Amino acid sequence: MAEIFTAIGLMSGTSMDGIDVAMLETDGEGMVVRRQNLSVPYDPAFRDRLKHGLEDAKAIMKRDERPGSLAGLERDLTLRHADAVRAFLSENNILPDGIDVVGFHGQTVLHRPDEALTVQIGDGALLSREIGIPVVYDMRANDMAHGGQGAPLVPVYHAALTRNLDNPRWPVCFVNIGGISNLTCVGADGAIVAFDSGPGNTLIDQWVEAQAGIPFDQGGRIASEGRVLPALADRYLASPFFTDEKRRSLDRNDFLPPEGGDAELSDGARTLAYVTAAAIFRSAGHLEEMPKTFVICGGGRHNDTIMGDLRNEAERIGAVLLTAEQAGFDGDAMEAEAWAYLAVRSLKGLPLTFPGTTGVEKPVTGGIVAVFDAIGPCSQH
């Protein structure tokens, strides 16, 4: 019988809005039992520090460099993650020794797949010392070392979740709308193809923050009052990203928000919501077969305007479109759950990425394991 692990996953995504904590029981393969989860928002001042950190990160030439504010930011980010784990354990009356491993994503501050360079700040050894639990971190680097794009990493978890769907129409496509959107297509035979599909929430978030001083368009309300500006939408959708045969992973700076003079607030938000939805279906056109079932995950599913555009596109091609919750999952916790699942796979030496997900040469595992030792320093291997 396969060994079952109790794992916690930690995710701080490109939207930089906070830390998601989620717990699983899993064998790292087909057995997944989803447990409790918690979201811990960042305070506005820390979000500002993260944004400044993105600017400092542009100077990075090697993965271990931490120019400018990044060294201090990495430490403080890690301590916030430790606080989030402690809050989760306390809220659910769980002792640290009840958790086998924590999967720690950290915060992506630079992602240049064409240069085989990806940097997630977050000190796994410090986190393990703080919480007294083994931590698996830095799970993207080994993929890049073997020719992969370093993203997306969630697809192998999506594939495991398809086993819990009730008679789906195949192929099934999980769409995660975070700062960047990505999709995972799973065939009836279990074959996985995945790639980033375009800008997700990041353009809308940056637009409304710059124009209205608010961090995001809650529920798509601002967008609902505007209209799509075709010329502005076409400017994004004409990007070579959508026509290149080689799929590549995206950094949040690959698509930039409009200038203030390009649109008024609501029209800009409406147009960017349309771009988010249209980009997903345009990118899905690179799949060998258009999916018959779409499962929408991530923060973007809370934007009613984006969801309306997605439903229109799905209806046009005769596909079923479900939110994560309609499919029986938790769309807010899914990425954190995935990091718990990946941590277990890392401990077992199982592949995290595949040629069909990141373009890696062959299926590879990844991650560094930091193990807390009560009588000495944290060991890593």
N, C-alpha and C positions, 0 to 999 in steps of 0.2 A: 504493500500500500504506500502511495506517495506521501512524503512528509508534508504536513500542513504548517504554514507559517502564519503568524499574526503580524501584519505589517502596517505601518503608517506611511502615507505619502504626503509630501509638502510641495506645494506649487505656488510660485509667485510669477505671474505671467507678464506678457508684454504690455498689458494695460496698466500694470504697476499700481493696482488698487488695493492689494492686500495679500494675505497668505491664506491659502486653502489647505485644510488638514482633513485627511480621510483615512479610514481604517478598513482593511480587508483581511479575510482569512483566505489563503490561496496556496496552491501547490506550484504556482508560477506557470501553470499550463492551463488545462481546461476547467479546473475547479476554482470558482470565484464566489465568495460570499461577501457581499457588500455590507459594511457596518456603519457606524456613526461618522459624521463629518462636522466640521466647524469652519467658519470663515472669520478671519481676524483682519479688519481693515487697517490700512496704514493711515496715520494722521497726515494732514495736508503738508506739514513741514517736512516729513520724511519723504513723501512723494516728490516734493521739490528737490530734495537731496538726490533722489534716484535719477531725476531728469538731468540734473547737473552732472551726475556720474556718467550718463550716456555721452555727454560732450567730452568729458575727460577720457572716456574709453576710446575715442577716435584716435588717440595717440598710441594705442597699444600696437606693438609689432610682434610680441611673443606672448603666449598664453599666460605666463606667470607674472607679467608686468602689471603693476597697479599704480599708474601715474595719478598725480593730482589728489583728488579726494577719495580715490577708490579703496585704498587700504583701510582707512577709517570706516568708510561706508560698508565694506565687506564685513568687518567685525560687528558693526551695529546691526546689519541685516541678519547676520547669523544669530545674534543674541535675541532679536525679535522672533526669529523662528523657534529658538529654544523656549521663549515665553509662550509662543503659540502651542507648542507641544505640551508644555506643563498645564496650560489652560484646558487643553483638550482632555488630558488624562484626569485632571481634577474634576472637570464637568461630568465625566463618564465613570468616575470612581475606579480608575484603572491604575495599577502600579507600574512603574517603568519595567519591572522584570516580567510583566505580562505582554510585552511587545518584543518580538524577535529582531526586528530591523526597521529602520526608518529610511525611506527613499527621499533624498534632498535634491531638489532641482537647482536651488539658488536663483539668482536673477541674471538673465541674459543682458549683458551690456554691449556686446559686439558679436555679430555673426556675419562672417565673410566666407561663405562656403567655397567660392572660387579660389580663395587663398588658403583653404584648409585651416581656417582660423575661427574658432568659436570660444567665447569667454563667458562663463557664468560665475559671477562672484558669489562666494559662500564658502565658509571654512568648515568642511565636514568634520575634521578632527576636533575643532572647538565645539561644534554642535554636539558631538558624541560625548565629550567631557561634561558639557552642561547638562545633558539630559540622562546620561548614564545608560545609553542604548547604542548598539552598533548602528552606524550610518553608512549608507552607500550614496556616493555623490559623483559628480563629474562623469555622467553617463553618456555624453555625446562625443567625447574626444576620440575614443577608440574607433568609432565609426569613421570619423574623418581620417584617422591614420590609415584606414584601409580603403580610402577612395570614396567614402560616402559624403553626403551633404550635411550630416549631423542633425538632420531633422527631416520629417517628423519621427518622434520616438513612440508616440501613443498607439500606432496602428496594431501592434501585436496584442495590446489590451482590447482594442476594439474587436479584433477577431475573436478573442475569448468571449466577449459579451454577446456576439451573434448567436452563440449556443443557447442563450437565454431568451431569444426572441421566439414569439409564437407564430409559426408558419409564415415567415416573411416571404415576400416576392424577391427573388434573387436577380441580379446582384444587390447587396445591401451596401449603402454608402453612409458612413458616419461623417458628419460635417461638424468640425469644431470652429466656431466663430469666436476667437479671442481677439487679441490685437491684430494678429495675422490669422487668416482662415486656412485650414487644411482639411483634406478629405482622405478617408480610408475606404477603399472599395474592397469588399470581401465577397468572393464567389461562393457558389453552393459547394464547391470542392474545398473551400478553406483558403484558396489562393488570395494573397493580399497585394494590393497596389495602392500606394499612398504618395501624396505630395502636397506641398503648399498650394493653395488655390488663388491667393491674392490678398489684398488688404481686407481686414475684418473690421474691428471697432476702432482701430488706431486713428484712421483718418477722421472719423466722426468725432472722436474724443478730442483730438487736437483742434479740430475746427471750432467746436462749440466752446472749448476752453479759451481759445484765442479771441473769439468774437463775443462771447457772453460771460466769460469768467466762471463757467461751471464745468466740472470734470467730465461729464458725459450727458448724452441725450436720453434721459430716463424714459423708458418705454417707447422711445421714438416719437415723443410728443412734439418736439420742435420740427422734426422732419414731416410729421403729419400735416403741418400747416403750410408746407412749401410745395413746390413743383419740381419735376426733374428738368434740369437744363441739359439738353442733348449735347451741346458742344462741350460742356464741361465733363459730362459722363464719357463721351467718346475720347476725350483727351487721356483718360485713365485706361479705358478698355482697348485703346489702340497700342498699348505698351507691347513691346516684343515679348514680354514675359508670357503673354497669353497665346502666342503663335509659335514660340520656340518648341521644337520637338523634345529637347532635353528639359525635363522638369527640374527646377532648382528651388532651394529653400530661400526664404526671404528674411531680410532684416527690416525693422520698422522704418528705416530711412530709405528703403527702396522706392516707396511711394510717399510723396510729400503732400500735405494738405494744401488746399487752394489758397491763393492770396486773398486778402480782405476785399479787394476790388472785383474778384471773380464772381461773387454772388452775395445776396443778402443772407442773413443767418438761416432762415428756414429753408430757402431754396438750396443753399449749400448742403445742409443736413439731409434734405430729401434726395438730392443727387448722389451724395456719398452712400446713403442707404441702398439706393438702386445699384450703384457700382459694386457694393459688397455682395449683393445677391447675384447680379449678372456675372460677376467674376467666378463665382462658384460653379455655375452651370457651363460657362465658357471653358473653364479648366477641366470640368468633367468630360468635355468632348475629347480629351486626350486618352480616355480610357477605351479599351477594346470594345466594351459594351456599356451603353448608358445604363446607370443603375435604375432599378425598379422601385426601390425603397430608400428614402433619405431619412436619416435620424439626425436632428439638429441639436447640437450641444454647445456649451459655452455661453458667455454673457450675451452674445448677439441674439440669442433666441428670445431675450426679454424685450427686444426692440420690435414693436408690432409692425412698424413700417418695413423693416427688413423681412420679417416673416411673411407679410402680405406679398411682397415681391417674390419671395421664394415659392410660396404656394401657387402664384400665377405661373411661374416657370415650370414647376412640377406638373401642374395640370396640363400645360401645353404639350408635355411629352408623355403624358399618361402615367406618371409615377406617383407613388404614395409618399407623402411627406408627414413625418411625425416629429414632435419634440421629444427630447430624451425622456421626459416624464411620461408621455403617451406610450413610449416603448418600454416603460418599466424601470427607467434608470434615473439618475440625478445628474442633470446637465451641468450644475455648478461644481459638483465634486469629482467629475469624471477624470479630469487631468490629474488631480491629486491622487485619486484611486490608481490611476495608471502608474504613477511614480512608486506607489507601494508595490504594485505588481511587478514592475521592472526591477525593483530592488531585490525581490525574491528570485527573479530570473538571474540577476547578476550573481547572487550568492550561489546559485546552482550551476553557474557557468553556461546558462542557456542563451541563445541569441536574443539580442534586443532589437537588432535591425537586420534588414534583408535587402537583396538587390532590388526588389520591387518597391521598397519603401523609401530608401535613401540613396539608392544607386551604389551602395557599397559592393565591393568585389565579390564577397561571399557572406553568408550569415555570420554575424559576429556578436559576441557579448561585449560588455563594457562596464565601466564604473570602478571607483576606488572604494575600498571598504575601510572605514575607520572604526576601530573597536575600543571602547572605553575599558580601561583597566583601573580598578579601584585602588591598586597599590603602586601604580606607576603612570607614566605618560600614555597618551593615546597611541596605539599602534596602527599603522596603515599598511595595506597590502592590496 
